[in-house]
Structure formats: structure tokens, C-alpha cells
Amino acid sequence: MRKTIFIFITSFSVISACFAQRLPNDIQERIDTLQHRAKIALYNYNINPNMGRLYYFPLHPKFSPPRELWEKSGKYNLNIGMLYDDAMRDRLVELVQYKFREYEIDTFMNRHIANNVISNRSYAFDACKFDTLAIFKSTLDSLFLDVINQATEEEKIIINKYYTFKKNKYKMQVFSLLNLDTTEIFKQTYKTLTERDNAEWIDDILNSKTYNRTGLAELCGQIGDKRFIKPLIEALDKPDNFERETVLEALARMRVEPYHSEYVKFRMPRTMEQIKNESPGFKIDDFVYVLGTQEAFLELSKYLLSDYMYSIDMASADTGIETQEHITPMSIGALDLIRDNIENKDLQAIFPDRFTYKHPELAQPVYDWMQKNYGKYKIKRIW
């Protein structure tokens, strides 16, 4: 499964220019706030991801980044790199490479110890066989007799039915009453069990093969820093931690070879016969949000002439309306993508409104415009 999360890559020179520019106070304050939140997210990524969030760039601006930044991204040359300074990028490298800092190990350890105090004390208690002591058995019998005497008739029936089980529940209480956790044999046994348990736990954490980090690869591809290239390539050999297709997408977005060329080759060029009659095997959004070049948009324009299925919408059964399939053709999907991402005024004048599904007849004139103006597309930047 691959998330539809996208952004155009920016070079270091562009990023430097972004940092140098003077921004309106409201925008700068918003960026500062988002950067602070991103720092919190990076700090807590391993130990508590709910304390922050990493900022990605999905298709619709109602998500992240905030709409006001999305809409002003072109005017002020805003980009994802503005949120992630050098230290934060180094931290991303660490996270992609599955490295842990000392405070993270300590946090894991403290949590594990706190969560396993009762079970480890129970294991140590069983290992020491305190329930064989005469004083222990006498105290347990006396305590349980009081419990029976205070029970209702209904409770006594249950106690008698599960007598041994119910009685054993009070062993740890007797253990505490007699202060047996102060004995040397218990303390040493508990220490040995805890140390072994902690070591096994940390080893599991450090060598986990099930902790998915695909989102980090997506973010690295969106930022586009060269320091991410090596870790991303290494991630291709870690299928348990990273979704391979998403990592390849990140490398393609960063124009890393041979991954970029292979990515392009799979998507273009396709013949018109293939476009009209066969599934592409990829999302045509890739032409916009991963490749984003003049050539990619020209290839996208071919899908304006395709009636092959783009998506299927289902009417909600909760509305009381009979459930029906509504198939959107590729031509409508391509119209949406071109309308939203090519800003030439004469192209935009072709669209009477934003409801392209109501105007399938626009596919041909938009196709003609795209062929005529290849190389002159004013491609919208996505912050």
C-alpha cells in the first residue's frame, strides 16, 4: 500500500534562498510553529509519535501543510525544506537507518521496567518458593479464612468451586505482608530476572523487523536533501521496515539514478492504444507529484483521450440511496490534474468552473492546448 503523499524536489540553492527571503510576519510565525512541532515529532518519533507529527504533502490542501501556506507557496517560494534545518535532517537520517539515541533506550527501558514490575516479582516469587515456608502457609490460610468468613453465600459458592485459584490470588499479598521482598534471595533473583528480561526487550527493539518507517522515506524524498540518498538506497533492502515502491518513489523524486530513469521508463511513453485500453499499473498523479516536468505533463495529456477507468465511487448506503457504482474515466482525472497544476491563463480560461466531471467535452480542447504549448507550461509549485 502506497500513500498519495507528494511534493516537488527543490535544490539546495532554492532552499537557501527560501531561508534568506523576508516573509510576512504571519507566514513566518506559522512556519516557525510548524518547525517547532516537527522538532517535537522527530524527538519523539521512536518513543511517542503521538506527541508530534511529521509534515507531509498530500494531494489536497485541507490536510498538511496549512491551507494559507499552500495557497501562498508560489508567491513566497515556500517549500518543505524550510521546516527541516540541518540538525533535523541529520535526525531523519538516523531514523531511516533505525538508530536510537541514549535517551530513547533509557525511555524504552524505564517503560518496560514499570510495565513488568508485577510480573517479574511474581516470577521471582515462584523461583524462590516462598509458599513452602510454614509462616507463609499459615498466614495465607488465616487471610483466606477471613475472606471466606466475610463472603456472601453466593460468593462462597464461587470460592468453593475455584478454591485453589482464589486462594493463590492472595499469595502476593501475603508475600508483601511478610516483607519477603527484603530477603537477599528474592532481591538477587528479581535482579537477575529483570536484567535478563530488559536485555531481551532492548534487543527486540533494536533489531525489530516489523516497525514500519515508510513515512520517513516519503518525507526524505519530499525534502530532497542529498544526505538522504544513501539511507534510502539502503532502505530498499529492508522490506520489513519500508515499502519498496514508496522508497523508489522518493529516489525518483530526488532524481537519483538509475531509479529516476527506471521510474520514468515504466510510466512513459505508452502508446495511445495502451492508454485507451489497458490499466497503466500506476497512478497518473505520478506525472504531477513525483515527476513534475514538462515531459511528464505532456505524457499526462494523452490520458485526456482515454475512457479507461480512473476511479470508482460508491453511493453511501447510509444515505438511503441505492448503492451504485460511478466510474470516472481517465480523461476526467487528467482534466482535474491539468486544471489544478498548469497555471497558464489561456488554459485556465477553457474551464468554465471547477466541476470537470460535468464537462467531458473539454478533454479535446485541453489536449490540443497541451500539444501546442509543450515547453511553455507554467507548472504550479506545491509547497
C-alpha positions in Angstrom: 0.0 0.0 0.0 1.4 3.4 -1.0 0.2 6.7 0.4 -0.6 9.5 -2.0 1.8 11.9 -0.5 3.8 14.2 -2.8 6.0 17.3 -3.4 8.4 18.6 -6.0 12.1 18.4 -5.1 14.0 21.6 -4.5 17.7 22.2 -4.8 20.0 23.5 -2.1 20.2 26.9 -3.8 16.5 27.2 -3.8 16.3 26.2 -0.1 19.0 28.7 0.8 17.1 31.4 -1.0 13.9 30.5 0.9 15.7 30.8 4.2 17.2 34.2 3.2 13.9 35.8 2.0 12.0 38.1 4.3 8.5 36.7 4.8 5.4 38.4 6.2 5.2 38.0 9.9 2.1 35.8 9.9 3.7 33.4 7.4 7.0 33.3 9.3 5.2 32.7 12.6 3.3 29.9 11.0 6.4 28.3 9.6 8.2 28.7 13.0 5.2 26.9 14.7 5.3 24.1 12.2 9.0 23.7 12.6 8.7 23.5 16.4 6.1 20.8 16.0 8.2 18.9 13.6 11.2 19.0 16.0 9.0 17.6 18.7 7.8 14.9 16.3 11.4 13.9 15.4 12.4 13.9 19.1 9.5 11.6 19.9 9.3 9.5 16.7 10.7 6.4 18.3 9.3 6.7 21.8 6.0 8.5 21.5 4.8 9.5 17.9 1.5 10.9 19.3 3.4 13.9 20.8 4.1 15.4 17.4 3.6 14.9 13.7 5.9 14.9 10.7 4.6 17.2 7.9 4.0 15.6 4.5 2.4 17.0 1.4 -0.7 15.0 0.3 -2.8 15.9 -2.7 -5.4 18.1 -1.0 -4.5 21.3 0.8 -7.1 20.6 3.5 -4.5 18.3 5.1 -0.9 19.4 5.6 0.6 22.0 5.2 -2.0 24.5 6.4 -4.1 26.0 3.6 -2.7 29.5 4.0 0.8 28.3 3.3 -0.3 26.0 0.5 -2.0 28.9 -1.3 0.9 31.3 -0.8 3.7 28.8 -1.6 4.4 30.0 -5.1 4.3 33.7 -4.3 6.8 33.4 -1.4 8.8 30.4 -2.7 7.8 28.3 0.3 8.9 24.7 0.5 9.1 21.7 2.8 12.8 22.3 3.4 12.0 25.4 5.4 10.7 23.3 8.2 13.7 21.0 8.5 17.1 22.5 9.4 20.4 20.6 9.3 20.1 19.1 12.7 16.6 17.9 11.9 17.8 16.4 8.6 20.6 14.6 10.4 17.9 13.2 12.8 15.9 12.0 9.8 19.0 10.1 8.6 19.3 8.4 12.0 15.6 7.4 12.0 15.7 6.0 8.5 18.8 4.0 9.5 17.0 2.7 12.5 19.4 4.2 15.0 18.5 5.0 18.6 19.8 7.7 20.9 20.6 7.1 24.5 17.5 8.9 25.9 15.3 6.6 23.7 16.9 3.5 25.0 16.5 4.7 28.6 12.9 5.6 27.9 12.2 2.2 26.5 13.9 0.6 29.4 12.0 2.6 32.1 8.7 1.9 30.4 9.4 -1.8 30.2 10.5 -2.0 33.9 7.4 -0.1 35.0 5.1 -2.3 33.0 6.7 -5.5 34.2 7.3 -5.0 37.9 4.4 -7.1 38.9 5.1 -10.0 36.5 8.8 -10.0 37.3 8.1 -10.0 41.1 5.7 -12.9 40.5 8.3 -14.9 38.6 10.9 -14.2 41.3 8.5 -15.2 44.0 7.8 -18.6 42.2 11.5 -19.2 41.7 12.2 -18.6 45.4 9.4 -21.0 46.5 8.3 -18.8 49.5 5.0 -20.6 49.6 6.7 -23.6 51.1 7.6 -21.7 54.3 5.5 -22.6 57.3 4.9 -19.0 58.2 3.8 -18.2 54.7 1.3 -21.0 54.5 0.0 -20.2 58.0 -0.5 -16.5 57.1 -2.2 -17.4 53.8 -4.6 -19.8 55.4 -5.5 -17.2 58.1 -6.0 -14.5 55.5 -8.1 -16.7 53.2 -10.2 -17.9 56.1 -11.1 -14.2 56.8 -12.0 -13.7 53.2 -14.4 -16.7 53.3 -16.0 -15.6 56.5 -16.7 -12.2 55.1 -18.1 -13.5 51.8 -21.8 -13.7 50.9 -23.4 -17.1 50.3 -23.2 -16.6 46.5 -19.5 -15.6 46.8 -18.8 -18.7 49.0 -20.2 -20.9 46.2 -17.8 -19.4 43.7 -14.9 -19.6 46.2 -15.5 -23.3 46.9 -15.8 -24.0 43.2 -12.5 -22.4 42.4 -10.9 -22.7 45.8 -7.2 -23.2 44.8 -7.3 -20.5 42.2 -9.0 -18.0 44.5 -6.5 -18.8 47.3 -3.5 -18.4 45.1 -4.6 -14.8 44.3 -3.6 -13.8 47.8 -0.1 -15.2 47.7 1.5 -11.9 46.6 -0.4 -10.1 49.3 1.0 -12.4 52.0 4.4 -12.0 50.4 4.2 -8.2 50.9 2.7 -8.5 54.4 5.7 -10.6 55.5 8.2 -8.3 53.8 9.8 -11.2 52.0 10.8 -8.8 49.1 13.6 -7.7 51.5 15.3 -11.1 51.6 18.6 -11.4 49.8 17.5 -14.4 47.8 14.4 -12.6 46.5 16.3 -9.4 45.6 19.0 -11.3 43.8 16.5 -13.5 41.9 14.4 -10.4 41.0 17.5 -8.5 39.8 18.7 -11.4 37.6 15.2 -11.9 36.1 14.8 -8.2 35.4 18.2 -7.7 33.8 17.7 -10.7 31.5 14.2 -9.5 30.6 15.4 -6.0 29.9 18.3 -7.2 27.7 15.9 -9.3 25.7 13.5 -6.4 25.4 16.1 -3.9 24.2 17.5 -6.5 21.7 14.0 -6.9 20.3 13.6 -3.1 19.9 17.0 -2.6 18.3 16.6 -5.5 15.9 12.9 -5.2 15.1 11.9 -6.2 11.6 8.3 -5.2 11.8 8.5 -1.4 12.7 7.4 0.3 9.5 9.2 3.5 8.7 7.8 4.2 5.2 6.6 7.6 6.1 10.2 8.7 6.8 11.2 7.7 3.3 8.4 9.7 1.9 9.4 12.8 3.9 13.1 12.5 2.8 12.1 12.3 -0.8 9.9 15.5 -0.4 12.8 17.4 1.3 15.2 16.2 -1.3 18.5 16.6 0.6 21.4 14.6 -0.8 22.3 13.2 2.6 19.1 11.1 2.4 20.2 9.2 -0.8 22.4 6.6 0.8 20.0 5.7 3.6 17.1 5.5 1.1 19.1 3.1 -1.1 19.9 1.0 2.0 16.2 1.0 2.8 15.4 -0.8 -0.4 17.0 -3.9 1.2 14.7 -3.6 4.3 11.3 -4.7 3.1 10.0 -5.3 6.6 10.6 -1.7 7.5 10.0 0.2 4.3 7.5 -0.3 1.4 9.8 -0.6 -1.6 7.6 1.2 -4.0 7.5 4.3 -1.8 11.3 4.3 -1.4 11.7 4.1 -5.1 9.3 7.0 -5.5 11.3 9.1 -3.1 14.5 8.3 -5.0 12.8 9.1 -8.3 11.5 12.4 -6.9 15.1 13.3 -5.9 16.3 12.4 -9.5 18.7 9.7 -8.2 19.9 7.4 -11.0 19.2 4.7 -12.1 16.0 4.9 -10.0 14.7 8.0 -11.7 15.2 6.7 -15.2 13.6 3.3 -14.3 10.6 5.1 -12.7 10.1 7.3 -15.9 10.6 4.3 -18.2 7.7 2.4 -16.5 5.4 5.3 -17.0 6.3 6.8 -20.3 6.0 6.7 -23.1 2.9 4.5 -23.6 1.1 4.1 -26.9 -2.4 5.6 -27.3 -3.7 2.1 -27.7 -2.3 1.1 -24.4 -3.5 4.3 -22.7 -7.1 3.8 -24.0 -7.4 0.1 -23.4 -5.1 -1.0 -20.6 -4.6 -0.3 -17.0 -1.5 1.9 -16.5 -0.3 -0.1 -13.5 0.4 3.2 -11.7 -1.4 6.4 -10.6 -1.4 9.1 -13.3 -0.9 11.5 -10.4 2.7 10.4 -10.5 3.2 12.6 -13.6 2.4 15.6 -11.4 3.5 15.0 -7.9 6.7 12.9 -8.5 8.0 13.8 -11.9 6.5 17.2 -12.4 8.4 18.1 -15.6 7.2 19.4 -19.0 7.6 15.9 -20.4 5.6 14.4 -17.7 2.7 16.8 -18.2 2.8 16.2 -21.9 2.5 12.4 -21.3 -0.3 13.1 -18.8 -2.2 15.0 -21.6 -2.5 11.7 -23.6 -4.9 10.4 -20.9 -7.3 13.2 -21.8 -8.3 10.9 -24.7 -8.8 7.8 -22.6 -12.1 6.5 -21.3 -10.3 3.7 -19.3 -11.4 3.6 -15.7 -9.7 6.2 -13.4 -11.7 5.6 -10.2 -14.9 4.0 -8.9 -17.1 5.9 -6.4 -19.8 4.2 -4.4 -23.0 5.9 -3.3 -23.2 5.6 0.5 -25.8 3.1 1.8 -26.3 5.3 4.9 -28.0 7.9 2.7 -30.9 5.6 1.9 -29.9 5.8 -1.7 -29.5 2.6 -3.5 -25.8 1.8 -3.8 -24.4 2.4 -7.3 -21.0 2.4 -8.9 -19.9 5.6 -10.6 -16.9 5.2 -12.8 -14.7 8.2 -13.5 -12.7 7.9 -16.7 -9.1 8.7 -17.1 -10.0 11.8 -19.2 -11.7 13.4 -16.2 -8.8 12.5 -13.8 -6.3 14.1 -16.3 -8.5 17.2 -16.7 -8.5 17.7 -12.9 -4.8 17.3 -12.6 -4.0 19.6 -15.5 -6.5 22.3 -14.4 -5.1 22.3 -10.8 -1.4 22.3 -11.8 -0.9 24.2 -15.0 -1.4 27.9 -14.4 -1.3 29.4 -17.9 -4.2 31.9 -18.1 -5.3 30.9 -21.6 -5.5 27.3 -20.5 -7.5 28.2 -17.3 -9.9 30.2 -19.5 -11.0 26.9 -21.1 -12.5 25.7 -17.9 -15.9 27.3 -17.1 -15.8 26.1 -13.5 -14.1 23.5 -11.3 -16.6 20.7 -12.0 -14.7 18.9 -14.8 -16.9 15.8 -14.5 -19.7 18.0 -15.9 -17.7 18.9 -18.9 -16.1 15.9 -20.5 -16.2 17.8 -23.8 -13.3 19.8 -22.5 -10.9 16.9 -23.0 -10.2 17.5 -26.6 -9.6 21.3 -26.5 -7.4 20.9 -23.4 -5.5 18.1 -25.2 -4.9 20.4 -28.2 -3.7 23.2 -26.0 -1.2 20.9 -24.2 0.2 19.7 -27.5 0.6 23.2 -28.9 2.1 24.7 -25.7 4.6 22.0 -24.8 7.6 23.5 -23.1 5.6 26.6 -22.0 3.6 25.1 -19.2 3.5 27.2 -16.1 3.7 24.3 -13.6 2.3 25.2 -10.2 4.7 24.7 -7.3 3.4 22.7 -4.4 4.9 23.9 -1.1 
